[in-house]
Amino acid sequence: MIFANSKILWLLLVLPAALALFFWWSGRVRQKLLTQFVEARLLASLTAGLSPGRRKIRFGLVILAVTLLIITLARPQRGFDLEEIEQRGLDIVVAVDTSKSMLATDIAPNRLARAKLAALELMQKAGTDRLGLVAFAGDAFLECPLTIDNTAFQQTVQALNVNTIPQGGTALRAAIDTALTAFKEKGHYKALVLLTDGEDNDEGAQEAAEEAAKQGLKIFTVGIGSAEGSLVTVNDASGGTDYLRDEQGQVLKSHLNEALLKAIAKVTGGFYLPLHGANTMDLLYDQGLSQLPKSEGKGKVVRRYHEQYHWPLLAAILLLIAEILLPERQPASRRSGPGVPPGRTPASPLAIEPNRI
């Protein structure tokens, strides 16, 4: 037996005990109010036939019903059938620039943080598409192969930082070449999304894009940063902060290279978008990626568990019905006192005789 929503079971440690405490408290308050507003000599007559045992049984039925309702919400399951689900979608590799220039803060909080958020936004739009992840700086590495496992892709994206690729610099050619290695199946439509500021320290990015286009790869580039540029703050050896400098010790200012990113996208039939606002990735997917023909992927075998929630739900309903139908007062035949004929109840001491009016 397993539970699909097992976290709800924590309520079993709180709610039934809280209900039992509430019923105990309410019973004490009721008894206290009766003794305050009803004379002692009348109290026994007014409560004649009330059964404390029956009241406790009713409370117990409610608590047990609530317990079963919590189990119902946890969705108990037992046994499963194997079912194959056909996957139909795109193969998309997301390449994220992790060079130190991505620490620039001309786009808050910094370029790398926004690139990671953009990758996760694309994951939300992807649906049944397979996603892969390439991290690149002075070199490139396939961090996550193409997969439909969103959790694996998300965890890999969140783990990215400027130390993911030890080699400094920015090599767009290496990113494109590494992305091509992720596409294993022939006949699948291939797409690469480059999230970068476009500062390329190596030559040949546009030539690599032309070669990739011949292999059927479409590249969509997303520019992160500003054309005005920004100084890049990094940690120095002493633990303090300093600006990123070149080999001569001069402070570097990082700029967004839109011209190169537009050229890379154009030669492959894709397009360029600057990362502005909250709808950039929606626009990229809706007007670019979603227009590509989707491929039939390998079927995914999933387990379809047999739901068992209806049994505790039925038991809870029956307990609540029993609680409603069970009266607190005993039948009149069982509470007839001495000298009172069966079938009749003792006269109420509050009755007013007519001749005293």
C-alpha positions as CSV (number, residue, x, y, z in Angstrom):
1,M,0.0,0.0,0.0
2,I,1.4,3.4,-1.0
3,F,-0.1,6.9,-0.8
4,A,0.1,9.4,-3.7
5,N,-0.2,12.4,-1.4
6,S,1.7,11.0,1.6
7,K,2.5,14.4,3.0
8,I,-1.2,14.8,4.0
9,L,-0.8,11.9,6.4
10,W,1.0,14.3,8.8
11,L,-2.5,15.6,9.6
12,L,-3.2,12.3,11.4
13,L,-0.8,13.4,14.1
14,V,-2.7,16.6,14.7
15,L,-6.3,16.7,13.6
16,P,-7.8,13.7,15.5
17,A,-6.1,14.7,18.7
18,A,-7.2,18.3,18.3
19,L,-10.8,17.2,17.7
20,A,-10.7,14.9,20.8
21,L,-9.4,17.8,22.9
22,F,-12.1,20.1,21.5
23,F,-14.9,17.7,22.3
24,W,-13.5,17.3,25.9
25,W,-13.3,21.1,26.3
26,S,-16.7,21.7,24.9
27,G,-18.2,19.1,27.3
28,R,-16.6,20.8,30.2
29,V,-17.9,24.2,29.1
30,R,-21.4,22.8,28.6
31,Q,-21.5,21.3,32.0
32,K,-20.2,24.5,33.6
33,L,-22.9,26.6,31.9
34,L,-25.6,24.2,33.0
35,T,-24.6,24.5,36.6
36,Q,-24.5,28.2,36.4
37,F,-27.9,28.8,34.8
38,V,-30.0,25.8,36.1
39,E,-30.8,25.1,39.7
40,A,-29.3,21.9,41.0
41,R,-32.7,20.4,41.9
42,L,-33.8,20.9,38.3
43,L,-30.7,19.7,36.6
44,A,-31.3,16.0,37.0
45,S,-34.8,16.3,35.5
46,L,-33.6,18.3,32.5
47,T,-30.9,15.9,31.7
48,A,-33.0,12.8,32.2
49,G,-32.3,10.2,29.6
50,L,-29.1,11.8,28.3
51,S,-26.4,9.2,28.0
52,P,-22.8,10.3,28.4
53,G,-21.7,7.0,26.9
54,R,-23.7,7.7,23.7
55,R,-22.3,11.2,23.5
56,K,-18.8,9.7,23.7
57,I,-19.6,7.2,21.0
58,R,-20.8,10.0,18.7
59,F,-17.6,12.0,19.3
60,G,-15.6,8.9,18.6
61,L,-17.5,8.3,15.3
62,V,-16.7,11.8,14.2
63,I,-13.0,11.5,15.0
64,L,-12.8,8.2,13.2
65,A,-14.6,9.6,10.2
66,V,-12.2,12.6,10.0
67,T,-9.2,10.1,10.3
68,L,-10.6,8.2,7.3
69,L,-11.2,11.4,5.3
70,I,-7.5,12.3,5.8
71,I,-6.5,8.9,4.5
72,T,-8.8,9.4,1.5
73,L,-7.1,12.7,0.7
74,A,-3.7,10.9,0.9
75,R,-5.0,8.7,-2.0
76,P,-4.1,5.1,-1.0
77,Q,-3.0,3.0,-3.9
78,R,-2.4,-0.7,-4.2
79,G,-1.0,-2.6,-7.2
80,F,-0.3,-1.2,-10.6
81,D,-0.5,-1.8,-14.3
82,L,2.3,-0.9,-16.8
83,E,1.2,1.5,-19.5
84,E,3.2,2.8,-22.4
85,I,2.7,6.5,-23.3
86,E,3.8,7.7,-26.7
87,Q,5.9,10.9,-26.6
88,R,5.7,13.4,-29.4
89,G,7.8,16.5,-29.2
90,L,10.9,18.4,-30.0
91,D,14.6,17.8,-29.0
92,I,15.8,21.0,-27.5
93,V,19.3,21.7,-26.1
94,V,19.6,24.7,-23.9
95,A,23.2,26.1,-23.8
96,V,23.9,28.5,-20.8
97,D,26.9,30.8,-20.8
98,T,28.7,30.3,-17.4
99,S,31.6,32.6,-18.0
100,K,32.6,35.3,-15.5
101,S,31.1,38.0,-17.7
102,M,27.7,36.5,-16.8
103,L,28.2,38.0,-13.3
104,A,27.5,41.4,-14.7
105,T,24.6,43.1,-13.0
106,D,23.2,45.2,-15.9
107,I,20.3,42.8,-15.7
108,A,19.2,42.0,-12.2
109,P,20.2,40.2,-10.2
110,N,22.9,39.2,-12.7
111,R,23.1,37.7,-16.2
112,L,23.7,34.1,-15.1
113,A,20.8,34.1,-12.6
114,R,18.5,35.4,-15.3
115,A,19.8,32.9,-17.8
116,K,19.0,30.0,-15.3
117,L,15.5,31.4,-14.7
118,A,14.9,31.6,-18.5
119,A,16.0,28.0,-18.9
120,L,13.5,26.9,-16.3
121,E,10.7,29.0,-17.9
122,L,11.4,27.2,-21.1
123,M,11.1,23.9,-19.3
124,Q,7.6,24.9,-18.2
125,K,6.6,25.6,-21.8
126,A,8.3,22.5,-23.2
127,G,5.6,20.0,-22.2
128,T,6.5,16.6,-23.9
129,D,9.6,18.0,-25.5
130,R,13.0,16.5,-24.5
131,L,15.4,18.9,-23.0
132,G,19.2,18.8,-22.7
133,L,21.6,21.2,-21.1
134,V,25.1,22.4,-22.2
135,A,27.2,24.7,-20.0
136,F,29.9,26.6,-21.7
137,A,32.6,29.2,-20.9
138,G,36.2,28.7,-22.4
139,D,35.0,25.1,-23.2
140,A,31.7,23.4,-23.2
141,F,30.2,20.3,-21.6
142,L,27.0,18.4,-21.9
143,E,25.6,18.6,-18.3
144,C,22.3,16.9,-19.0
145,P,21.5,14.6,-22.0
146,L,18.2,15.0,-23.7
147,T,15.5,13.8,-21.3
148,I,11.8,14.2,-20.5
149,D,12.6,14.1,-16.8
150,N,12.0,17.8,-15.8
151,T,13.3,17.2,-12.3
152,A,16.7,16.1,-13.6
153,F,16.9,19.1,-16.0
154,Q,15.8,21.5,-13.3
155,Q,18.4,20.3,-10.8
156,T,21.2,20.5,-13.3
157,V,20.2,24.1,-14.3
158,Q,20.1,25.2,-10.6
159,A,23.5,23.8,-10.0
160,L,25.2,26.0,-12.7
161,N,27.7,28.6,-11.6
162,V,30.8,30.4,-13.0
163,N,32.9,27.5,-11.8
164,T,31.0,24.8,-13.7
165,I,33.5,25.1,-16.6
166,P,37.0,25.7,-15.2
167,Q,38.4,27.1,-18.4
168,G,37.8,30.9,-18.6
169,G,36.5,32.8,-21.6
170,T,33.5,32.3,-23.9
171,A,33.6,29.8,-26.7
172,L,30.3,29.8,-28.7
173,R,31.7,27.4,-31.3
174,A,32.4,24.8,-28.6
175,A,28.8,25.3,-27.3
176,I,27.3,24.6,-30.7
177,D,29.6,21.6,-31.4
178,T,28.8,20.1,-28.0
179,A,25.1,20.6,-28.5
180,L,25.2,18.6,-31.7
181,T,26.6,15.6,-29.8
182,A,23.4,15.5,-27.7
183,F,21.2,14.6,-30.7
184,K,21.5,10.8,-31.1
185,E,18.3,9.8,-33.1
186,K,18.2,10.5,-36.8
187,G,15.2,12.1,-38.3
188,H,14.4,14.2,-35.2
189,Y,14.2,18.0,-35.5
190,K,16.9,19.6,-33.6
191,A,16.9,23.0,-31.8
192,L,19.5,24.8,-29.8
193,V,18.7,27.8,-27.5
194,L,21.8,29.8,-26.7
195,L,21.5,31.9,-23.5
196,T,24.5,34.2,-23.5
197,D,25.8,37.8,-23.6
198,G,27.5,37.0,-26.9
199,E,31.0,37.9,-25.9
200,D,33.1,35.4,-27.9
201,N,36.8,35.0,-27.2
202,D,37.3,32.3,-29.9
203,E,36.7,32.7,-33.6
204,G,34.5,30.5,-35.7
205,A,31.1,30.7,-34.0
206,Q,29.3,31.7,-37.2
207,E,31.1,29.0,-39.2
208,A,30.1,26.4,-36.6
209,A,26.5,27.6,-36.9
210,E,26.6,27.2,-40.7
211,E,27.9,23.6,-40.3
212,A,25.2,22.9,-37.7
213,A,22.5,24.2,-40.1
214,K,23.6,21.6,-42.7
215,Q,22.9,18.9,-40.0
216,G,19.4,20.2,-39.5
217,L,20.0,22.3,-36.3
218,K,18.1,25.5,-35.8
219,I,19.6,27.9,-33.3
220,F,17.7,30.5,-31.4
221,T,19.8,33.0,-29.5
222,V,18.7,34.9,-26.4
223,G,20.9,37.9,-25.6
224,I,21.4,38.6,-21.9
225,G,22.8,42.0,-20.8
226,S,22.9,45.5,-22.3
227,A,24.7,47.1,-25.2
228,E,26.0,49.8,-22.8
229,G,27.7,47.0,-20.8
230,S,28.6,46.7,-17.2
231,L,31.7,46.1,-15.0
232,V,32.0,42.6,-13.6
233,T,32.6,42.1,-9.9
234,V,34.5,39.0,-8.9
235,N,36.1,37.6,-5.7
236,D,39.8,38.0,-5.4
237,A,42.4,35.7,-3.8
238,S,42.2,37.4,-0.5
239,G,38.4,36.9,-0.2
240,G,37.6,40.5,-1.1
241,T,35.9,41.8,-4.3
242,D,37.5,43.3,-7.4
243,Y,36.6,44.0,-11.0
244,L,37.3,41.5,-13.8
245,R,40.5,42.5,-15.5
246,D,42.4,41.5,-18.6
247,E,45.9,40.1,-18.8
248,Q,47.4,43.6,-18.6
249,G,45.4,44.3,-15.4
250,Q,42.9,46.7,-17.1
251,V,39.3,46.6,-15.9
252,L,37.0,45.0,-18.4
253,K,33.6,46.1,-19.2
254,S,31.3,43.4,-20.6
255,H,28.9,44.3,-23.4
256,L,26.0,42.4,-25.1
257,N,27.1,41.4,-28.6
258,E,23.8,41.4,-30.4
259,A,25.3,41.5,-33.9
260,L,27.0,38.1,-33.5
261,L,24.0,36.5,-31.9
262,K,21.7,37.7,-34.7
263,A,24.1,36.3,-37.3
264,I,24.3,32.9,-35.6
265,A,20.6,32.6,-35.5
266,K,20.0,33.8,-39.0
267,V,22.3,31.3,-40.8
268,T,20.3,28.4,-39.2
269,G,16.8,29.7,-39.8
270,G,16.3,30.7,-36.2
271,F,16.0,34.2,-34.7
272,Y,17.4,36.4,-31.9
273,L,15.6,37.8,-28.9
274,P,16.9,40.0,-26.1
275,L,15.9,38.9,-22.6
276,H,13.6,41.6,-21.5
277,G,10.5,41.3,-19.4
278,A,8.7,38.1,-18.3
279,N,7.4,37.0,-21.7
280,T,10.6,36.5,-23.7
281,M,10.7,32.7,-23.3
282,D,6.9,32.5,-24.1
283,L,7.6,34.4,-27.3
284,L,10.6,32.2,-28.2
285,Y,8.6,29.0,-27.8
286,D,5.3,30.1,-29.3
287,Q,6.8,31.9,-32.4
288,G,9.9,29.7,-32.8
289,L,10.1,26.3,-31.2
290,S,6.5,25.3,-31.4
291,Q,6.4,26.0,-35.2
292,L,8.9,23.1,-35.7
293,P,7.6,19.7,-36.6
294,K,7.4,17.4,-33.6
295,S,8.9,13.9,-33.8
296,E,7.6,10.7,-32.4
297,G,9.8,9.7,-29.5
298,K,10.3,6.5,-27.7
299,G,7.3,5.4,-25.6
300,K,7.6,6.0,-21.9
301,V,6.5,3.1,-19.7
302,V,4.7,4.4,-16.6
303,R,3.0,2.7,-13.6
304,R,-0.8,3.2,-13.3
305,Y,-1.6,2.5,-9.7
306,H,-5.0,1.2,-8.6
307,E,-6.7,3.8,-6.5
308,Q,-8.2,2.6,-3.2
309,Y,-9.4,6.0,-1.8
310,H,-13.1,5.0,-2.3
311,W,-13.0,2.5,0.5
312,P,-12.0,4.9,3.4
313,L,-14.3,7.5,1.9
314,L,-17.2,5.1,2.0
315,A,-16.4,4.1,5.6
316,A,-16.2,7.8,6.6
317,I,-19.6,8.5,5.1
318,L,-21.2,5.5,6.9
319,L,-19.7,6.6,10.2
320,L,-21.1,10.1,9.8
321,I,-24.5,8.7,9.0
322,A,-24.3,6.6,12.1
323,E,-23.3,9.6,14.2
324,I,-26.4,11.5,12.9
325,L,-28.8,8.6,13.5
326,L,-27.5,7.8,17.0
327,P,-29.5,9.9,19.5
328,E,-27.9,11.1,22.8
329,R,-31.1,10.3,24.7
330,Q,-31.9,6.7,25.6
331,P,-35.3,5.3,24.5
332,A,-38.2,6.2,26.9
333,S,-38.7,2.6,27.9
334,R,-35.1,2.4,29.2
335,R,-35.2,5.6,31.3
336,S,-38.6,5.1,33.1
337,G,-38.0,5.8,36.8
338,P,-39.7,4.0,39.8
339,G,-43.4,4.6,39.9
340,V,-43.6,5.8,36.3
341,P,-45.6,3.5,34.1
342,P,-43.7,2.2,31.1
343,G,-44.2,4.3,28.0
344,R,-44.5,7.5,30.0
345,T,-41.8,10.0,31.0
346,P,-41.6,11.6,34.4
347,A,-43.4,14.9,34.7
348,S,-41.3,17.9,34.2
349,P,-40.7,19.9,37.4
350,L,-41.1,23.1,35.3
351,A,-44.7,22.3,34.5
352,I,-47.1,25.0,35.9
353,E,-50.3,23.9,37.4
354,P,-53.3,25.7,35.9
355,N,-54.9,26.6,39.3
356,R,-51.7,28.6,40.2
357,I,-52.0,31.0,37.3
